[in-house]
Amino acid sequence: MLITIASLSEFKSGRQNLGDLLELLPDSSRNRILKITNEDSFGRSVLGELLIRYSLAELAGTKLENNEFTLSPKGKPSLPNDHGLHFNMSHSADRIAVAVGNSEVGIDVEQTRRVNFRVAERFFSAPEINDLMALPEEERQEYFFTLWTIKESFLKAIGSGLTRSLNTFTVERSLFGFSLTGGEPASKYFVHTYKPCDQYQLAVCSLGNDFPSDIVEVKGDIILDKLAL
């Protein structure tokens, strides 16, 4: 498995205009992105596509950047041909993150911030709320986002997004890390968390347990050079 992360602000200050890079993407990607009117959302979409294609090329050892992506009924992208690779992308504020692996995978990155814990009462299971509120106050904010990113990454791995309630399964923690309970498919998935940089939390969920020890931070020039843009 390969997990990569990139900074939108760093990429926008690079050597090529984000709008010009649209011409280097397949028609389906270009047409979808052109409908985005918000400047930051536009930038995240362009960089997200490029980071996915960079990560696929890195893990596959061959260029797959010209492949069109197909979308599931709930919007999860995948490669149309059987390359044996699965991928998922997430973004929050200035960061875009991608996970690529040999089995179903979901990723979620979140910029940490102060939250009202009533959100937890609405979306988390009772055991998760108990774990959260048992922590010292100064640790609760970060653990909230640990739980949130794990739960989101699982929903993205199974391709349901938020059409499935977050409190229908539970994140359990132990000395060995985190696991999911709540019947199938939750119990079949492995999870791993990362702290990519200050103010961000990241989690990956997969049917495979081959998580890397570190995330690869990718600069804009490296992406462009890899894809020969």
Secondary structure, DSSP 8 states (H G I E B T S, - for coil): -EEEEEEHHHHHTSSS-HHHHGGGS-HHHHHHHTT--SHHHHHHHHHHHHHHHHHHHHHHSS--TT---EE-TT--EE-SS--S-EEEEEEETTEEEEEEESS-EEEEEEE-----THHHHHHS-HHHHHHHHTS-HHHHHHHHHHHHHHHHHHHHHTT-GGGS-GGGSEEEEETTEEEEESSTTGGG-EEEEE--STTEEEEEEESS----SS-EE--HHHHHHHTT-
